[in-house]
Amino acid sequence: MKLKITIVFLAIAMLGGCTRALIATYEPGVELENNRISGQKLAIYQFEDARAWIDSSDEKSHSFIAKQGSWKFGLKYEDIEFQPVSMILQDVFIKDFMTIGVDAYKGEESSLAAYSLKGKILNFEFENETGVWSVTSRRHVSLLLTLTDNKGNALLTHELFNEVSRENEGMGVMHSTNVDKLMKEALKKVVVRVINRTNTELSYLGFETMSVSLNGIKINTDMTSSFYAELAID
């Protein structure tokens, strides 16, 4: 009787699949040339997770980033098991924007008028492609983002930021290695591109206080680059 019960439970487990949370870490820090966005306020919202992993009946699915057979792998981020990818990415973007002096915060938690970053997660995963003699690891991060100013005007609309890397790993590779490279290489490259693009777009609208001569009178004024380019700058 006990054997039959054990077999039933094993069958249920196999049908439902198995899950495991892999430890994910991230190292904030971005070098930005011609930083024009330091001091700006930026509301970063949780990105909509549009990946095929998501199953509304399974909360863990929001954390899945890989599968192997009946196993599905999620993430453990900052001591929270099966942390949703959308929450992880929000935290990562906030921390990296803060390293360059941006006043970044969770958009859902504040009503302050600010620039805002929203979007969708199209891909965030790794996969081991097994060949005859070797394993090739593929890591993919793809985000579709929209950046708006503090008046709701779009500076970027559904802009695609994508990074795919494939690496021959010989006879095998640990899942922890894949997670580490997904977070610190593929994701990092995407974050850096988003920050650089944000800096470029906001610099077009940015204001600088400069000393200029207007009709022979030296004044300090705030102006856009297109405006002060027409003036005689001391």
Disulfide bonds with the S-S distance in Angstrom:
none
